[in-house]
Amino acid sequence: MTEKMITKVNKKGLVLVTVLWVVVVLMVIVAVLGRKSRLDTKVCFARIEGIRCKWASRAGIEKAIGVLNEDTRESDCLTDFWSDNEEDFHDIWLENCWFTVRVVDESSKLNINTATKGQLLELPEMLEEIADAIIDWRDQDDTPSAGGVEGGYYENLPFGYMARNGPFRTIRELLLVKDVTPEMLYGEDTNFNDQLDYNEQDGDKSPPNDDGDSELDKGWIAYLTCYSYDNNKDAEGNQRTNINNANENQLTRSLSISSSQAKWIVDNRPNNGYQSIGDLINKNSSKQAQPSSQQNSDEAEPLDLQTFSQIADKITVDNSEKVSGKVNINTASEIVLTALLGGGDSAEQFAAEIVAYRENLMYGMESIAEVMQVPSMDIDKFKQIAGLITTRSDVFTIRCVATADRNGKNGATLETEAVVDRSSSPCKVLYWYQGASN
């Protein structure tokens, strides 16, 4: 073979090698572009699912707000549509998404800004030093209580911050308080569905860590709030009459009571005023009103229990437009009611009786005076809690979980939580969070 032929063969071989390398490079480019295209497609679908979940969650929140706005205001209880509404709130289909809504009455909880140390200590797993630290966090002084701490402790932490020295603004602010952990606040019910799911009873096999028993630890977030208040109006929306500054004529006219009963209220008014409306009755109060001939006499006549029940929702001892911290006796759990009553076996038993009594009522108690119908209730017990309870609510937490449908399988999931105050129109959003659980 001549040198010229050898050179020609070498050139052909070089061209072949070059072509093969070009083919390999093109295959690599195609593979990379294909992989990137698949990733882009997945990212695109994930974004689409995320947008669908976002608006499905928003739809769930708005649906719950609509139900709350349509709800009658005479009383709020657990049989109302905002609480018991499987048809409108559970697994609702919307644009390739499912959403589920749960509404919680914030007045069913103890208000952390007004709760006493004794009430806080009745909560599950509460320690005395943590109760002291909570009170130190919210008070305005810099003097620590026996087991508590003030601003200096927090400012000297590795990543220091200032103590609030004022009311809690969100319940999750509790996590900033000394020794409070997420496990204490959230318990095992980290998805807030009020049900014991399989992953909430398997120990440390899957999040959250739990004790592996068959009881659901709801955490303090189920029993504490910082939003609750009582709108100081009666069931018809009228301003209540303050028995501490109304004169006889005002009491007679606004409460439709006799002049002798109005006279008794004024004559027996303490120098520092009535502390609660329960002070209008005592163990000697008769069950029914006196005959009309006696009612119009010039002598002061004590209120009977029947008349008190009729006016209980129309009177107050506070001029505030909103009275913070009152607990809705129609929606509070036994744990909250026990804490409200001071704790102990007798308080626990009485709380159970209140729950049993209200379960037989279609619309709940419409006046706090109705709690006196509970079998073991007496005047002293009623006077103890009269200034702490209400039967209506305006602030609610709405939680909506939206899940995208991926050809019959669950896709992206998004949780939205909103705290709304329906006393104004449109309702006021006090807190909004959208994203991962907690």
N, C-alpha and C positions, 0 to 999 in steps of 0.2 A: 504494500500500500504506500502510495506516494505521500510525501509531506503535505501536499495540498489537500489530499483526501482526508488525511488525519485531522487537519485543521478544520475542515468542513464538518466532520463527525463531531468534533469537540464543541463546535458552535451549536450544532443541533442539540447536543446533550445539555449544554448550558441553557439553551432556550427552554428545554423540557423542565429542567430543574426550576428555572425562574417561573414558568407557568404553574408548576406544582406549588411553589411557595405563594404565588398570587392566589391560587385556589384556596390554600390553607388560610391565608390572611382573610380572604373574603368570607370563608366559612366561620372564622372567629368573629368577624364583624357582624355577620348575620346572626350568630348565636347571641352575641352581646346585645345587639339591637332587639332580638326577639325576647331575651330575658328582660331587658329594660321596658319593652313594650308591655310584657305581661305584668311587670311591677307597676307600670303607669296605669294599666287597666285596673289592677287591684286597688291602687291608691284612689283612682277615680271613683270606683264603685264604693270604696270606704267613705269617701267624701260625700257621695250621693246619699249613702245610708245615714251618715252623720247629720246631714241637712234634714233628711226626712225625720230622723229621731228628734232633732231639735224642734221642729215645728209640730211634731206629734206630741212632744212633751208640753209645748206651749198650749196646744189645743186642750190637753188634759187639765192644765192649770186653769185655763179660761172656762172650761166646762164646770170645774168645781166652783169657781167664783160665781158663775151663773146660778148654780144650785144654792149657794150660800145667800145670794142676793134675793132669791125667790122664797127663801125659808121664812116662815112666820117668826115674829120676834117675841111672842108671849113667853116662850121658854125655849131652851135648847137642851136636847137630851140625845141619847145614843140611838133612839129609834127614828130620828129625823133623817131626811134623805141625804144630807151631807155626810152622815155617818154610816147609814145602812142603805146602800144603793148599789147592789151588785150589777144591776142591769146597765147603769150608766158609767160605772167606774172600773169595771173589771174586764180586761182583755178586749178593749175596744179597737176595732180595725179602722185604720186610716192610712191610705196611700202607701200600701206595702209595709205598714208598721202596726204593731200592737202596742197599746198603752194601758197602764193600770194606774189608778189614782187612789190615794188614801188621804183623808182629811182628819186632822187631829185638833181638838179644842185646846187652845193654850190655857184656858181658864180651868181645865181639868187638872192642872198641875200647881205645885207650890211656886210662888214667885220668889226667886232667889234674892231679889232686892228687898224683900220685906219679911222673908221667913226668919223666925227666931232660931237661935242655936238649938233649942230643944226640938223644934220641928225638923231641922236638918239632921239631927242625930237619929231620927226615926227612919231615915232612908237606909236601904240595904247597903251594907259594907261601908257606911259612913264612920269616920274616925273623929274623935274630939278635936285633934289638932287640925284636921282639914276643915271642920266646921268653923273653928276659930280663924283659920287662914282665909276662908271665904268671907267672913264678916269683916276682917281687917282689910281685905281687898276692896270692899264696897264702901267702907266708912270713909269719912273725910279727914280723920286725924292720922297722926303718925305714931300713935302709941299702940304697940302690939298687945293683943290680949294674951291670956295665959299660955295657950299653945300656938298662937298665931305668929305672923310675921308682917312687917310693914315694908315700905319702899326700899329701905337699905338692903334687905336680903336680895331682892330682885335685881337691883342695880349692880350688885357685886357678883352676879353670876358670870360665868365665862362669856356668855352672850347676853349681856344685861339688858333690861328693859324697865320701864317705869310701871309701878302699880297704878291701877285705875283711880283709887281713892274717890270713887263715885259709882253709880249704878252700872251693873253689867249691861252691855249693849247687845250682845248675842250670848246664847247659852254656851257656845263653843269657847267663849272667853274663859270658861272654867279651866281649860287646859293650861292656862297661864298661871293658875294658882298653885302654890307649893304642894307637891305630892299628889296632885290630881293626875291620873293617867288616862289614856284613851280607853283602856279596859273598864275603868270605873264609869266613864261618861257614856260610852256606847254599849257596854255589856257585850252580849253575844248576838243581839239582833241588829247587826250592822247594816242590813238592808231595810230596816224599819218597817217590815211587813207584819209585825206583831205575831209571827208564826215561828215555830221551832223547825227550821229547815235541816236537811240531812247534814250539811256542813257545820251546823251550829250545835251538833251533839256528837262529834267524832273526835273530841280531844284536840290534839295538835296535828292531825293528819292533813287538814286543809284549813285555810283562814276562814273565820277568825279562830283564835285559840279559845277553847271552851273547856268546861269541866267534864264533858262527856255524859252528863246526866240527861234526864228527860224533861227538865224544867228550863224554861227560857229566862235568862237573865237579861232584862231590858235595859239595864244601865240607868244612870241618873237622868239622862236626857228624856226618859219617859215620865219623870216625876217632877222635873224642874223647868221653869220658864223664866224669861225676863220681860215678857210682853203683856201679860194678863192685866186686865183692869175691869172695873164695873162701870158702865156708862150710867151716871147718876140720874137715871130717868125711869119712869114706870113702864109697864107693858105697852101703854098707848103712846109712849114717846114724850110724855109731859115731865117737866122738871119736878123732882120730888120736893116735898115740903120739909124744911129743916125744923125739927121739933125743938132745937136749941135757941132759935131766935124768932119764931113765928108767934104772934100774939093770939089771943083767944078767938077773935073774929076770923083771922086767917086760917087757924086750925079748923074751926067750925065749917067755914066755907069750902076750903080745899079738900078736906077729908070727909065731909058729910057726916060728922059726928055731932053729938049733942053739945050744947054750950057747957053743961056741967062736966062732961068728959074733957072738953078743951080746957076748962078752968083747972081741972085736976092736973093735966099735963103741965100747965104753966106754974101752978102752985108748988108742984113737987120737983120742979126743975132745979138740979144742984147748981151751986155757984159756978162750978167749972163745966157745967153742961152735962147732958146725958152722954155716956161713953158709947152706947150702942142703942139701937131701937129696942133691944131686949129689956132695957131698963124700965120700959113702960109697963111691964107685967111682973108679977111675983107669985109666990106659992099661994097667996090668998086671993088671987084673981079668980072671979067667978067664970063659969064656962059660957054663960049667955048674958045678954044685955038685960038691964032692968026694964020693967014696964015703962011705956012712954010717959006716963004721968010723973014718974020719978026722974026721968032723964032731963026734963026741962026745969028742974028745981034750981035754986040759986046755990045749992051746996055742990061742992066738987065731988065728982063720981069717978072712981078708978075705972080704968079700961078693963072690960071683960075679954076673955080669950077670943070670943067670936068676933068682936069688933076689931081687936088687934089683928086677927088674921085678915080681915077685910082691908085694913089700911097699911099692912106691913110693907107692901110693895110701893106705897106712895110716900113713905117718910124716910128721912135720913138724918144723920147727925153731922154731916160733912157738906160744906159748901162747894167742894171741888167738883168740877165738871166730870172728871174721871177719877175713880178711887182705885188705886193700884193694889194688886195682890189678892183680890177676892177669888175664892175657888168656887167653881160651878158644882153644886152638890148633885146635879143630875148626871154629870159626866166624869167626876173624879173617881179614881180607882180606890180600892180598899186601903192600899198603902198610903196614898195621899190623905184620905179621910182620917186614917189612924194617926198620922203625923199631925194633922190639923187639930185633932182632939187631945193631943198631948201625949200620945203613946201609952203603952201598957196593955194588959189583957182586956181591961174593961173598954178601953178605946177601940181596940181591935174588934171586939165583939159588937160594939155599937156601930162601927163602920160597916161591918158585914150586914147588920140589920138595915142600915140605910140603903145599901145596894139591893138587898132583897125586897125592900118596900118599893123602891122606884121601878124595879123590874115589872111590877104589876100595873104601872101607870102608862097609858098610851102616849101622853105628851110630857111626862115628867112633872116635877113639882113646879107650879107656876108662881109660887111665892115662898120665901124662905120660912114663913110661918107654918107651911105645910109639913115641915120636917118634924113638927111636934106630934104628928100622927104616927110616927115610928113608935112601935110598942114600948121600948124601954126609955123613950125620951121623957125628960122632966124639965121643969122650968130652969133649974140650975144649969143643966147641960146646954139648953138652948141659949141661955144668956152667955155661955162660954164661947159659942161659935157664931152667934147672930151677926157680929160685926165682921166675920171672916168669910161669909158665904154669899153666893148669889145663885140665880137660876137661869141667867142669860149670859151669852158670850158674844164678843165681836171680833176677837183675834183668833185666827186659825192658821195652822201649818198645813200646807198642801204639798204632798210628795207625789211626783209622777215619774214612772219608769217606762220609757219607750224602747221597744226592741224591733229592729228591722227584720223583715221576713226575707230569707234567702232561699227561695224555692223550697219552702217547708221546713227549713232549718233556721235557728236563731242567728241573726247577724249582729251588727253593732248595737250596743245598748247605751242609753243615756239617761241619767237621773237628774231631775230638776226639783228643787225645793224652794218654796216661796212661803213667807209669812205675810198674811194679808189682814188688814183691818177693814171690815165691811161697814163700819159706822159712818163712813163718808162715801159719797157717790161722785165719781167712781171710787172703788175701794183703793185704799192706800197700801202699797207694797212696802213692808218694813224690812224685809230681808229676801235676797234672791241669790240662789246658787245653782249652777248648772255644770255638771261634770261627773267625775268619778264619785262613788259613794263616800260619804263623810267629808 
